[in-house]
Amino acid sequence: MEGTVSRVATRLVLEKYRPSNTVTICLPLFLAGGTEERAFATEHSTITVDGCEKLCAKIGTERHSGKVTSALVVTRLTGKTHQTPCSGRRWSDKDLNLSEKVAKQIAKEVDKILNSGGN
C-alpha cells in the first residue's frame, strides 16, 4: 500500500504541485543499470520516496549515484502503515488524502532544493 501511495504522491508532484521543477526516473531501470538514469541522479539533486523502512530507493540510489539530497518515507510521514492492501481498483478517499499529504511534503523538499540554488 505505501508503495502505491509513494507512486501516486510522486505523480501529484510532477503534475500538480511542481510540474515545471521536477522529473522522475524509473527505479527498476535505474537499478538494472540504466546509465542515463544513474548519471542524472549523480548530476542533479535527488529526492527518494520510499514506501517503507527498507529504503530500497534511497539505498539503491546511493549505491549507484551517490548521496541523495532528501529521503522521504511514507510510513514516517503518515505515522502509520495501512492495514489493507490497495490497488488502483480499490482506491479510496483516504488513500488519496495520504498521497496528497506525502506529495505536499515532497513539494516542500523540492522548494528547499530550489531555494538553496540546487538543481
VOLUMGU-650337 format. One line per 3 residues: number of its first residue (from 1); their letters; for each residue x, y, z of C-alpha. Coordinates in steps of 0.1 Angstrom, whole numbers, plus 5000, padded with zeros to 4 digits. Example, Ala and Ser with C-alpha at 12.3 -4.5 7.8 and 13.67 -1.06 7.14 Angstrom:
2
1) as) 5123/4955/5078 ~ 5137/4989/5071
//
This chain:
119
1) meg) 5000/5000/5000 ~ 5027/5025/5010 ~ 5045/5019/4977
4) tvs) 5013/5029/4958 ~ 5010/5060/4980 ~ 5046/5069/4972
7) rva) 5040/5065/4934 ~ 5007/5085/4934 ~ 5023/5112/4956
10) trl) 5052/5115/4932 ~ 5029/5117/4902 ~ 5009/5145/4920
13) vle) 5042/5165/4925 ~ 5051/5160/4888 ~ 5017/5170/4875
16) kyr) 5001/5193/4901 ~ 5025/5207/4927 ~ 5058/5213/4910
19) psn) 5053/5204/4873 ~ 5080/5228/4860 ~ 5106/5218/4885
22) tvt) 5106/5181/4888 ~ 5112/5149/4869 ~ 5112/5113/4879
25) icl) 5134/5083/4869 ~ 5124/5047/4867 ~ 5138/5030/4897
28) plf) 5137/4994/4882 ~ 5156/5007/4851 ~ 5180/5027/4874
31) lag) 5187/4996/4895 ~ 5191/4974/4864 ~ 5219/4996/4852
34) gte) 5203/5024/4832 ~ 5233/5046/4826 ~ 5214/5078/4818
37) era) 5193/5075/4849 ~ 5223/5069/4871 ~ 5241/5098/4855
40) fat) 5211/5121/4861 ~ 5209/5112/4898 ~ 5246/5119/4901
43) ehs) 5244/5153/4885 ~ 5211/5166/4900 ~ 5196/5169/4935
46) tit) 5177/5138/4942 ~ 5148/5131/4965 ~ 5139/5095/4971
49) vdg) 5104/5085/4982 ~ 5102/5050/4998 ~ 5070/5034/5010
52) cek) 5086/5017/5040 ~ 5116/5015/5062 ~ 5135/4991/5039
55) lca) 5146/5023/5020 ~ 5151/5005/4987 ~ 5150/5037/4966
58) kig) 5174/5055/4989 ~ 5199/5026/4993 ~ 5198/5018/4955
61) ter) 5203/5055/4945 ~ 5232/5060/4969 ~ 5248/5028/4959
64) hsg) 5248/5037/4922 ~ 5248/5075/4921 ~ 5259/5089/4954
67) kvt) 5242/5106/4984 ~ 5206/5117/4979 ~ 5196/5152/4988
70) sal) 5165/5141/5007 ~ 5150/5107/5016 ~ 5113/5105/5025
73) vvt) 5095/5075/5038 ~ 5057/5072/5036 ~ 5053/5054/5069
76) rlt) 5073/5082/5087 ~ 5052/5110/5070 ~ 5018/5094/5077
79) gkt) 5027/5080/5111 ~ 5013/5046/5103 ~ 5011/5017/5079
82) hqt) 4980/5008/5060 ~ 4961/4978/5073 ~ 4946/4969/5040
85) pcs) 4962/4965/5006 ~ 4953/4989/4979 ~ 4952/4988/4942
88) grr) 4940/5012/4915 ~ 4907/4993/4916 ~ 4902/4998/4953
91) wsd) 4915/5034/4957 ~ 4896/5053/4984 ~ 4894/5090/4995
94) kdl) 4916/5080/5025 ~ 4943/5067/5001 ~ 4942/5099/4980
97) nls) 4944/5120/5012 ~ 4975/5101/5022 ~ 4990/5106/4988
100) ekv) 4983/5143/4989 ~ 4999/5146/5023 ~ 5031/5129/5010
103) akq) 5030/5150/4978 ~ 5029/5182/4998 ~ 5060/5171/5018
106) iak) 5078/5162/4986 ~ 5070/5196/4972 ~ 5084/5212/5004
109) evd) 5117/5193/4998 ~ 5117/5205/4962 ~ 5113/5240/4974
112) kil) 5142/5236/4998 ~ 5165/5225/4970 ~ 5153/5253/4947
115) nsg) 5158/5279/4974 ~ 5193/5267/4981 ~ 5203/5271/4945
118) gn) 5203/5234/4938 ~ 5190/5218/4906
//
